[in-house]
């Protein structure tokens, strides 16, 4: 997949792919491909993970200028659910932030109920929520 870009981002393009289907407790490789580094000093990459994921290996990378570069990152999901591998790319003082979804298992993310649904006499429903 190609990560979408913003007008004021670092200018570095990121493509990524998962090396399989994520399973709880098992490592999965995420292949990152960087292109478009124009700063002679190159670009720096910092990796972080959400709760529920463990990053195996280095959390920082250097990407040289003028060539396409690949990096393989290994993450381990601690259980079923959705978590993100966050990729921060900095070039020339500008930073791009890309979050790569790692969906483990079939459990779809769901919002927690925030109140009770109560019917009104006219047939409409309202959600009753406690005051905070």
CNS distance restraints for C-alpha pairs under 8 A (distance, minus, plus):
assign (resid   1 and name CA) (resid  15 and name CA) 5.43 0.50 0.50
assign (resid   1 and name CA) (resid  16 and name CA) 5.35 0.50 0.50
assign (resid   1 and name CA) (resid  17 and name CA) 6.16 0.50 0.50
assign (resid   2 and name CA) (resid  13 and name CA) 7.75 0.50 0.50
assign (resid   2 and name CA) (resid  14 and name CA) 6.03 0.50 0.50
assign (resid   2 and name CA) (resid  15 and name CA) 4.26 0.50 0.50
assign (resid   2 and name CA) (resid  16 and name CA) 6.48 0.50 0.50
assign (resid   3 and name CA) (resid  13 and name CA) 7.31 0.50 0.50
assign (resid   3 and name CA) (resid  14 and name CA) 5.66 0.50 0.50
assign (resid   3 and name CA) (resid  15 and name CA) 6.00 0.50 0.50
assign (resid   3 and name CA) (resid  16 and name CA) 7.74 0.50 0.50
assign (resid   3 and name CA) (resid  98 and name CA) 6.90 0.50 0.50
assign (resid   5 and name CA) (resid   9 and name CA) 6.77 0.50 0.50
assign (resid   5 and name CA) (resid  13 and name CA) 7.54 0.50 0.50
assign (resid   6 and name CA) (resid  96 and name CA) 8.00 0.50 0.50
assign (resid   8 and name CA) (resid  94 and name CA) 7.56 0.50 0.50
assign (resid   9 and name CA) (resid  94 and name CA) 6.08 0.50 0.50
assign (resid   9 and name CA) (resid  95 and name CA) 5.71 0.50 0.50
assign (resid   9 and name CA) (resid  96 and name CA) 4.90 0.50 0.50
assign (resid  10 and name CA) (resid  89 and name CA) 6.64 0.50 0.50
assign (resid  10 and name CA) (resid  90 and name CA) 5.82 0.50 0.50
assign (resid  10 and name CA) (resid  91 and name CA) 5.33 0.50 0.50
assign (resid  10 and name CA) (resid  92 and name CA) 7.29 0.50 0.50
assign (resid  10 and name CA) (resid  93 and name CA) 7.78 0.50 0.50
assign (resid  10 and name CA) (resid  94 and name CA) 4.74 0.50 0.50
assign (resid  10 and name CA) (resid  95 and name CA) 4.87 0.50 0.50
assign (resid  10 and name CA) (resid  96 and name CA) 5.28 0.50 0.50
assign (resid  11 and name CA) (resid  36 and name CA) 6.55 0.50 0.50
assign (resid  11 and name CA) (resid  37 and name CA) 7.16 0.50 0.50
assign (resid  11 and name CA) (resid  91 and name CA) 7.48 0.50 0.50
assign (resid  11 and name CA) (resid  96 and name CA) 7.95 0.50 0.50
assign (resid  12 and name CA) (resid  34 and name CA) 6.61 0.50 0.50
assign (resid  12 and name CA) (resid  35 and name CA) 5.79 0.50 0.50
assign (resid  12 and name CA) (resid  36 and name CA) 4.84 0.50 0.50
assign (resid  12 and name CA) (resid  37 and name CA) 5.52 0.50 0.50
assign (resid  12 and name CA) (resid  89 and name CA) 7.35 0.50 0.50
assign (resid  12 and name CA) (resid  91 and name CA) 7.65 0.50 0.50
assign (resid  12 and name CA) (resid  96 and name CA) 7.97 0.50 0.50
assign (resid  13 and name CA) (resid  34 and name CA) 5.68 0.50 0.50
assign (resid  13 and name CA) (resid  35 and name CA) 5.10 0.50 0.50
assign (resid  13 and name CA) (resid  36 and name CA) 5.89 0.50 0.50
assign (resid  14 and name CA) (resid  32 and name CA) 6.82 0.50 0.50
assign (resid  14 and name CA) (resid  33 and name CA) 5.65 0.50 0.50
assign (resid  14 and name CA) (resid  34 and name CA) 4.88 0.50 0.50
assign (resid  14 and name CA) (resid  35 and name CA) 6.66 0.50 0.50
assign (resid  15 and name CA) (resid  32 and name CA) 5.96 0.50 0.50
assign (resid  15 and name CA) (resid  33 and name CA) 5.07 0.50 0.50
assign (resid  15 and name CA) (resid  34 and name CA) 6.68 0.50 0.50
assign (resid  16 and name CA) (resid  30 and name CA) 6.84 0.50 0.50
assign (resid  16 and name CA) (resid  31 and name CA) 5.46 0.50 0.50
assign (resid  16 and name CA) (resid  32 and name CA) 4.57 0.50 0.50
assign (resid  16 and name CA) (resid  33 and name CA) 6.06 0.50 0.50
assign (resid  17 and name CA) (resid  30 and name CA) 5.81 0.50 0.50
assign (resid  17 and name CA) (resid  31 and name CA) 5.41 0.50 0.50
assign (resid  17 and name CA) (resid  32 and name CA) 6.96 0.50 0.50
assign (resid  18 and name CA) (resid  28 and name CA) 7.27 0.50 0.50
assign (resid  18 and name CA) (resid  29 and name CA) 6.14 0.50 0.50
assign (resid  18 and name CA) (resid  30 and name CA) 4.63 0.50 0.50
assign (resid  18 and name CA) (resid  31 and name CA) 6.39 0.50 0.50
assign (resid  19 and name CA) (resid  28 and name CA) 6.33 0.50 0.50
assign (resid  19 and name CA) (resid  29 and name CA) 5.13 0.50 0.50
assign (resid  19 and name CA) (resid  30 and name CA) 5.91 0.50 0.50
assign (resid  19 and name CA) (resid  31 and name CA) 7.11 0.50 0.50
assign (resid  20 and name CA) (resid  28 and name CA) 6.69 0.50 0.50
assign (resid  20 and name CA) (resid  29 and name CA) 7.56 0.50 0.50
assign (resid  21 and name CA) (resid  28 and name CA) 7.55 0.50 0.50
assign (resid  21 and name CA) (resid 104 and name CA) 7.72 0.50 0.50
assign (resid  22 and name CA) (resid  26 and name CA) 7.39 0.50 0.50
assign (resid  22 and name CA) (resid  27 and name CA) 7.66 0.50 0.50
assign (resid  22 and name CA) (resid  28 and name CA) 6.06 0.50 0.50
assign (resid  22 and name CA) (resid  77 and name CA) 7.24 0.50 0.50
assign (resid  22 and name CA) (resid 102 and name CA) 7.02 0.50 0.50
assign (resid  22 and name CA) (resid 103 and name CA) 6.69 0.50 0.50
assign (resid  22 and name CA) (resid 104 and name CA) 5.10 0.50 0.50
assign (resid  22 and name CA) (resid 105 and name CA) 7.36 0.50 0.50
assign (resid  23 and name CA) (resid  27 and name CA) 7.73 0.50 0.50
assign (resid  23 and name CA) (resid  28 and name CA) 7.93 0.50 0.50
assign (resid  23 and name CA) (resid  77 and name CA) 6.79 0.50 0.50
assign (resid  23 and name CA) (resid  79 and name CA) 7.78 0.50 0.50
assign (resid  23 and name CA) (resid  80 and name CA) 7.68 0.50 0.50
assign (resid  23 and name CA) (resid 104 and name CA) 5.56 0.50 0.50
assign (resid  23 and name CA) (resid 105 and name CA) 6.58 0.50 0.50
assign (resid  24 and name CA) (resid  76 and name CA) 7.22 0.50 0.50
assign (resid  24 and name CA) (resid  77 and name CA) 5.05 0.50 0.50
assign (resid  24 and name CA) (resid  78 and name CA) 5.42 0.50 0.50
assign (resid  24 and name CA) (resid  79 and name CA) 4.63 0.50 0.50
assign (resid  24 and name CA) (resid  80 and name CA) 6.14 0.50 0.50
assign (resid  24 and name CA) (resid 104 and name CA) 6.44 0.50 0.50
assign (resid  24 and name CA) (resid 105 and name CA) 7.58 0.50 0.50
assign (resid  25 and name CA) (resid  76 and name CA) 5.98 0.50 0.50
assign (resid  25 and name CA) (resid  77 and name CA) 5.66 0.50 0.50
assign (resid  25 and name CA) (resid  78 and name CA) 5.42 0.50 0.50
assign (resid  25 and name CA) (resid  79 and name CA) 6.85 0.50 0.50
assign (resid  26 and name CA) (resid  76 and name CA) 5.68 0.50 0.50
assign (resid  26 and name CA) (resid  77 and name CA) 6.86 0.50 0.50
assign (resid  27 and name CA) (resid  74 and name CA) 6.19 0.50 0.50
assign (resid  27 and name CA) (resid  75 and name CA) 5.59 0.50 0.50
assign (resid  27 and name CA) (resid  76 and name CA) 4.50 0.50 0.50
assign (resid  27 and name CA) (resid  77 and name CA) 7.32 0.50 0.50
assign (resid  28 and name CA) (resid  74 and name CA) 5.54 0.50 0.50
assign (resid  28 and name CA) (resid  75 and name CA) 5.59 0.50 0.50
assign (resid  28 and name CA) (resid  76 and name CA) 6.30 0.50 0.50
assign (resid  29 and name CA) (resid  72 and name CA) 6.30 0.50 0.50
assign (resid  29 and name CA) (resid  73 and name CA) 5.56 0.50 0.50
assign (resid  29 and name CA) (resid  74 and name CA) 4.46 0.50 0.50
assign (resid  29 and name CA) (resid  75 and name CA) 6.55 0.50 0.50
assign (resid  30 and name CA) (resid  72 and name CA) 5.74 0.50 0.50
assign (resid  30 and name CA) (resid  73 and name CA) 5.16 0.50 0.50
assign (resid  30 and name CA) (resid  74 and name CA) 6.15 0.50 0.50
assign (resid  30 and name CA) (resid  75 and name CA) 7.58 0.50 0.50
assign (resid  31 and name CA) (resid  70 and name CA) 6.99 0.50 0.50
assign (resid  31 and name CA) (resid  71 and name CA) 5.88 0.50 0.50
assign (resid  31 and name CA) (resid  72 and name CA) 4.53 0.50 0.50
assign (resid  31 and name CA) (resid  73 and name CA) 6.35 0.50 0.50
assign (resid  32 and name CA) (resid  70 and name CA) 5.63 0.50 0.50
assign (resid  32 and name CA) (resid  71 and name CA) 5.16 0.50 0.50
assign (resid  32 and name CA) (resid  72 and name CA) 6.12 0.50 0.50
assign (resid  32 and name CA) (resid  73 and name CA) 7.54 0.50 0.50
assign (resid  33 and name CA) (resid  68 and name CA) 6.99 0.50 0.50
assign (resid  33 and name CA) (resid  69 and name CA) 5.68 0.50 0.50
assign (resid  33 and name CA) (resid  70 and name CA) 4.44 0.50 0.50
assign (resid  33 and name CA) (resid  71 and name CA) 6.47 0.50 0.50
assign (resid  34 and name CA) (resid  63 and name CA) 7.49 0.50 0.50
assign (resid  34 and name CA) (resid  68 and name CA) 5.69 0.50 0.50
assign (resid  34 and name CA) (resid  69 and name CA) 5.18 0.50 0.50
assign (resid  34 and name CA) (resid  70 and name CA) 6.31 0.50 0.50
assign (resid  35 and name CA) (resid  66 and name CA) 7.97 0.50 0.50
assign (resid  35 and name CA) (resid  67 and name CA) 6.60 0.50 0.50
assign (resid  35 and name CA) (resid  68 and name CA) 4.66 0.50 0.50
assign (resid  35 and name CA) (resid  69 and name CA) 6.62 0.50 0.50
assign (resid  36 and name CA) (resid  65 and name CA) 7.76 0.50 0.50
assign (resid  36 and name CA) (resid  66 and name CA) 6.94 0.50 0.50
assign (resid  36 and name CA) (resid  67 and name CA) 7.49 0.50 0.50
assign (resid  36 and name CA) (resid  68 and name CA) 7.38 0.50 0.50
assign (resid  37 and name CA) (resid  42 and name CA) 6.18 0.50 0.50
assign (resid  37 and name CA) (resid  43 and name CA) 6.52 0.50 0.50
assign (resid  37 and name CA) (resid  63 and name CA) 7.49 0.50 0.50
assign (resid  37 and name CA) (resid  64 and name CA) 6.98 0.50 0.50
assign (resid  37 and name CA) (resid  65 and name CA) 4.78 0.50 0.50
assign (resid  37 and name CA) (resid  66 and name CA) 5.81 0.50 0.50
assign (resid  37 and name CA) (resid  67 and name CA) 7.25 0.50 0.50
assign (resid  37 and name CA) (resid  91 and name CA) 7.47 0.50 0.50
assign (resid  38 and name CA) (resid  42 and name CA) 6.99 0.50 0.50
assign (resid  38 and name CA) (resid  65 and name CA) 5.37 0.50 0.50
assign (resid  38 and name CA) (resid  66 and name CA) 5.94 0.50 0.50
assign (resid  39 and name CA) (resid  43 and name CA) 7.19 0.50 0.50
assign (resid  39 and name CA) (resid  65 and name CA) 6.08 0.50 0.50
assign (resid  39 and name CA) (resid  91 and name CA) 6.61 0.50 0.50
assign (resid  39 and name CA) (resid  92 and name CA) 6.34 0.50 0.50
assign (resid  40 and name CA) (resid  64 and name CA) 7.90 0.50 0.50
assign (resid  40 and name CA) (resid  65 and name CA) 5.66 0.50 0.50
assign (resid  41 and name CA) (resid  64 and name CA) 7.38 0.50 0.50
assign (resid  41 and name CA) (resid  65 and name CA) 6.92 0.50 0.50
assign (resid  42 and name CA) (resid  62 and name CA) 7.12 0.50 0.50
assign (resid  42 and name CA) (resid  63 and name CA) 5.59 0.50 0.50
assign (resid  42 and name CA) (resid  64 and name CA) 4.56 0.50 0.50
assign (resid  42 and name CA) (resid  65 and name CA) 4.61 0.50 0.50
assign (resid  42 and name CA) (resid  91 and name CA) 6.77 0.50 0.50
assign (resid  43 and name CA) (resid  62 and name CA) 5.96 0.50 0.50
assign (resid  43 and name CA) (resid  63 and name CA) 5.04 0.50 0.50
assign (resid  43 and name CA) (resid  64 and name CA) 6.57 0.50 0.50
assign (resid  43 and name CA) (resid  65 and name CA) 7.32 0.50 0.50
assign (resid  43 and name CA) (resid  89 and name CA) 6.80 0.50 0.50
assign (resid  43 and name CA) (resid  90 and name CA) 5.56 0.50 0.50
assign (resid  43 and name CA) (resid  91 and name CA) 4.66 0.50 0.50
assign (resid  43 and name CA) (resid  92 and name CA) 7.70 0.50 0.50
assign (resid  44 and name CA) (resid  60 and name CA) 7.28 0.50 0.50
assign (resid  44 and name CA) (resid  61 and name CA) 5.89 0.50 0.50
assign (resid  44 and name CA) (resid  62 and name CA) 4.70 0.50 0.50
assign (resid  44 and name CA) (resid  63 and name CA) 6.08 0.50 0.50
assign (resid  44 and name CA) (resid  89 and name CA) 5.83 0.50 0.50
assign (resid  44 and name CA) (resid  90 and name CA) 5.27 0.50 0.50
assign (resid  44 and name CA) (resid  91 and name CA) 6.72 0.50 0.50
assign (resid  45 and name CA) (resid  60 and name CA) 5.45 0.50 0.50
assign (resid  45 and name CA) (resid  61 and name CA) 4.92 0.50 0.50
assign (resid  45 and name CA) (resid  62 and name CA) 6.14 0.50 0.50
assign (resid  45 and name CA) (resid  63 and name CA) 7.43 0.50 0.50
assign (resid  45 and name CA) (resid  87 and name CA) 6.79 0.50 0.50
assign (resid  45 and name CA) (resid  88 and name CA) 5.54 0.50 0.50
assign (resid  45 and name CA) (resid  89 and name CA) 4.58 0.50 0.50
assign (resid  45 and name CA) (resid  90 and name CA) 6.39 0.50 0.50
assign (resid  46 and name CA) (resid  59 and name CA) 5.73 0.50 0.50
assign (resid  46 and name CA) (resid  60 and name CA) 4.48 0.50 0.50
assign (resid  46 and name CA) (resid  61 and name CA) 6.54 0.50 0.50
assign (resid  46 and name CA) (resid  87 and name CA) 6.00 0.50 0.50
assign (resid  46 and name CA) (resid  88 and name CA) 5.11 0.50 0.50
assign (resid  46 and name CA) (resid  89 and name CA) 6.65 0.50 0.50
assign (resid  47 and name CA) (resid  59 and name CA) 4.85 0.50 0.50
assign (resid  47 and name CA) (resid  60 and name CA) 6.06 0.50 0.50
assign (resid  47 and name CA) (resid  85 and name CA) 7.08 0.50 0.50
assign (resid  47 and name CA) (resid  86 and name CA) 5.66 0.50 0.50
assign (resid  47 and name CA) (resid  87 and name CA) 4.91 0.50 0.50
assign (resid  47 and name CA) (resid  88 and name CA) 6.39 0.50 0.50
assign (resid  48 and name CA) (resid  55 and name CA) 7.44 0.50 0.50
assign (resid  48 and name CA) (resid  59 and name CA) 6.76 0.50 0.50
assign (resid  48 and name CA) (resid  85 and name CA) 6.08 0.50 0.50
assign (resid  48 and name CA) (resid  86 and name CA) 5.11 0.50 0.50
assign (resid  48 and name CA) (resid  87 and name CA) 6.79 0.50 0.50
assign (resid  49 and name CA) (resid  53 and name CA) 5.90 0.50 0.50
assign (resid  49 and name CA) (resid  54 and name CA) 6.69 0.50 0.50
assign (resid  49 and name CA) (resid  55 and name CA) 6.60 0.50 0.50
assign (resid  49 and name CA) (resid  83 and name CA) 7.63 0.50 0.50
assign (resid  49 and name CA) (resid  84 and name CA) 5.91 0.50 0.50
assign (resid  49 and name CA) (resid  85 and name CA) 4.68 0.50 0.50
assign (resid  49 and name CA) (resid  86 and name CA) 5.83 0.50 0.50
assign (resid  50 and name CA) (resid  83 and name CA) 5.68 0.50 0.50
assign (resid  50 and name CA) (resid  84 and name CA) 5.50 0.50 0.50
assign (resid  50 and name CA) (resid  85 and name CA) 6.72 0.50 0.50
assign (resid  50 and name CA) (resid  86 and name CA) 7.81 0.50 0.50
assign (resid  51 and name CA) (resid  83 and name CA) 7.03 0.50 0.50
assign (resid  52 and name CA) (resid  77 and name CA) 5.90 0.50 0.50
assign (resid  52 and name CA) (resid  78 and name CA) 5.13 0.50 0.50
assign (resid  52 and name CA) (resid  79 and name CA) 6.73 0.50 0.50
assign (resid  52 and name CA) (resid  83 and name CA) 6.41 0.50 0.50
assign (resid  53 and name CA) (resid  75 and name CA) 6.44 0.50 0.50
assign (resid  53 and name CA) (resid  76 and name CA) 5.55 0.50 0.50
assign (resid  53 and name CA) (resid  77 and name CA) 4.56 0.50 0.50
assign (resid  53 and name CA) (resid  78 and name CA) 5.86 0.50 0.50
assign (resid  53 and name CA) (resid  83 and name CA) 6.63 0.50 0.50
assign (resid  53 and name CA) (resid  84 and name CA) 7.68 0.50 0.50
assign (resid  53 and name CA) (resid  85 and name CA) 7.95 0.50 0.50
assign (resid  54 and name CA) (resid  75 and name CA) 5.46 0.50 0.50
assign (resid  54 and name CA) (resid  76 and name CA) 5.07 0.50 0.50
assign (resid  54 and name CA) (resid  77 and name CA) 6.48 0.50 0.50
assign (resid  54 and name CA) (resid  78 and name CA) 7.46 0.50 0.50
assign (resid  55 and name CA) (resid  59 and name CA) 7.53 0.50 0.50
assign (resid  55 and name CA) (resid  73 and name CA) 7.72 0.50 0.50
assign (resid  55 and name CA) (resid  74 and name CA) 6.24 0.50 0.50
assign (resid  55 and name CA) (resid  75 and name CA) 4.65 0.50 0.50
assign (resid  55 and name CA) (resid  76 and name CA) 6.65 0.50 0.50
assign (resid  56 and name CA) (resid  73 and name CA) 7.28 0.50 0.50
assign (resid  56 and name CA) (resid  74 and name CA) 5.33 0.50 0.50
assign (resid  56 and name CA) (resid  75 and name CA) 5.73 0.50 0.50
assign (resid  56 and name CA) (resid  76 and name CA) 7.48 0.50 0.50
assign (resid  57 and name CA) (resid  73 and name CA) 7.33 0.50 0.50
assign (resid  57 and name CA) (resid  74 and name CA) 7.14 0.50 0.50
assign (resid  63 and name CA) (resid  69 and name CA) 6.62 0.50 0.50
assign (resid  64 and name CA) (resid  69 and name CA) 7.54 0.50 0.50
assign (resid  77 and name CA) (resid 104 and name CA) 6.95 0.50 0.50
assign (resid  79 and name CA) (resid 104 and name CA) 6.93 0.50 0.50
assign (resid  80 and name CA) (resid 103 and name CA) 7.52 0.50 0.50
assign (resid  80 and name CA) (resid 104 and name CA) 4.75 0.50 0.50
assign (resid  80 and name CA) (resid 105 and name CA) 4.92 0.50 0.50
assign (resid  80 and name CA) (resid 106 and name CA) 7.45 0.50 0.50
assign (resid  80 and name CA) (resid 107 and name CA) 6.65 0.50 0.50
assign (resid  81 and name CA) (resid 103 and name CA) 5.83 0.50 0.50
assign (resid  81 and name CA) (resid 104 and name CA) 5.22 0.50 0.50
assign (resid  81 and name CA) (resid 105 and name CA) 6.39 0.50 0.50
assign (resid  81 and name CA) (resid 106 and name CA) 7.64 0.50 0.50
assign (resid  81 and name CA) (resid 107 and name CA) 5.88 0.50 0.50
assign (resid  81 and name CA) (resid 108 and name CA) 6.99 0.50 0.50
assign (resid  81 and name CA) (resid 109 and name CA) 6.77 0.50 0.50
assign (resid  82 and name CA) (resid 101 and name CA) 6.82 0.50 0.50
assign (resid  82 and name CA) (resid 102 and name CA) 5.82 0.50 0.50
assign (resid  82 and name CA) (resid 103 and name CA) 4.53 0.50 0.50
assign (resid  82 and name CA) (resid 104 and name CA) 6.31 0.50 0.50
assign (resid  82 and name CA) (resid 108 and name CA) 7.73 0.50 0.50
assign (resid  82 and name CA) (resid 109 and name CA) 6.66 0.50 0.50
assign (resid  83 and name CA) (resid 101 and name CA) 6.04 0.50 0.50
assign (resid  83 and name CA) (resid 102 and name CA) 5.36 0.50 0.50
assign (resid  83 and name CA) (resid 103 and name CA) 6.58 0.50 0.50
assign (resid  84 and name CA) (resid  99 and name CA) 5.78 0.50 0.50
assign (resid  84 and name CA) (resid 100 and name CA) 5.30 0.50 0.50
assign (resid  84 and name CA) (resid 101 and name CA) 4.66 0.50 0.50
assign (resid  84 and name CA) (resid 102 and name CA) 5.60 0.50 0.50
assign (resid  85 and name CA) (resid  99 and name CA) 5.68 0.50 0.50
assign (resid  85 and name CA) (resid 100 and name CA) 5.05 0.50 0.50
assign (resid  85 and name CA) (resid 101 and name CA) 6.60 0.50 0.50
assign (resid  85 and name CA) (resid 102 and name CA) 7.13 0.50 0.50
assign (resid  86 and name CA) (resid  97 and name CA) 7.03 0.50 0.50
assign (resid  86 and name CA) (resid  98 and name CA) 5.79 0.50 0.50
assign (resid  86 and name CA) (resid  99 and name CA) 4.41 0.50 0.50
assign (resid  86 and name CA) (resid 100 and name CA) 6.24 0.50 0.50
assign (resid  87 and name CA) (resid  96 and name CA) 7.96 0.50 0.50
assign (resid  87 and name CA) (resid  97 and name CA) 5.76 0.50 0.50
assign (resid  87 and name CA) (resid  98 and name CA) 5.11 0.50 0.50
assign (resid  87 and name CA) (resid  99 and name CA) 6.18 0.50 0.50
assign (resid  87 and name CA) (resid 100 and name CA) 7.74 0.50 0.50
assign (resid  88 and name CA) (resid  95 and name CA) 6.55 0.50 0.50
assign (resid  88 and name CA) (resid  96 and name CA) 5.59 0.50 0.50
assign (resid  88 and name CA) (resid  97 and name CA) 4.58 0.50 0.50
assign (resid  88 and name CA) (resid  98 and name CA) 6.46 0.50 0.50
assign (resid  89 and name CA) (resid  95 and name CA) 5.39 0.50 0.50
assign (resid  89 and name CA) (resid  96 and name CA) 5.08 0.50 0.50
assign (resid  89 and name CA) (resid  97 and name CA) 6.55 0.50 0.50
assign (resid  90 and name CA) (resid  94 and name CA) 5.51 0.50 0.50
assign (resid  90 and name CA) (resid  95 and name CA) 4.29 0.50 0.50
assign (resid  90 and name CA) (resid  96 and name CA) 6.50 0.50 0.50
assign (resid  91 and name CA) (resid  95 and name CA) 6.55 0.50 0.50
assign (resid 114 and name CA) (resid 129 and name CA) 6.60 0.50 0.50
assign (resid 115 and name CA) (resid 127 and name CA) 5.75 0.50 0.50
assign (resid 115 and name CA) (resid 128 and name CA) 5.30 0.50 0.50
assign (resid 115 and name CA) (resid 129 and name CA) 4.58 0.50 0.50
assign (resid 115 and name CA) (resid 130 and name CA) 7.31 0.50 0.50
assign (resid 116 and name CA) (resid 127 and name CA) 5.35 0.50 0.50
assign (resid 116 and name CA) (resid 128 and name CA) 5.18 0.50 0.50
assign (resid 116 and name CA) (resid 129 and name CA) 6.81 0.50 0.50
assign (resid 117 and name CA) (resid 125 and name CA) 6.36 0.50 0.50
assign (resid 117 and name CA) (resid 126 and name CA) 5.55 0.50 0.50
assign (resid 117 and name CA) (resid 127 and name CA) 4.44 0.50 0.50
assign (resid 117 and name CA) (resid 128 and name CA) 6.26 0.50 0.50
assign (resid 118 and name CA) (resid 125 and name CA) 5.56 0.50 0.50
assign (resid 118 and name CA) (resid 126 and name CA) 5.39 0.50 0.50
assign (resid 118 and name CA) (resid 127 and name CA) 6.19 0.50 0.50
assign (resid 118 and name CA) (resid 128 and name CA) 6.90 0.50 0.50
assign (resid 119 and name CA) (resid 123 and name CA) 6.22 0.50 0.50
assign (resid 119 and name CA) (resid 124 and name CA) 5.87 0.50 0.50
assign (resid 119 and name CA) (resid 125 and name CA) 4.35 0.50 0.50
assign (resid 119 and name CA) (resid 126 and name CA) 6.36 0.50 0.50
assign (resid 120 and name CA) (resid 124 and name CA) 5.31 0.50 0.50
assign (resid 120 and name CA) (resid 125 and name CA) 5.78 0.50 0.50
assign (resid 120 and name CA) (resid 126 and name CA) 7.22 0.50 0.50
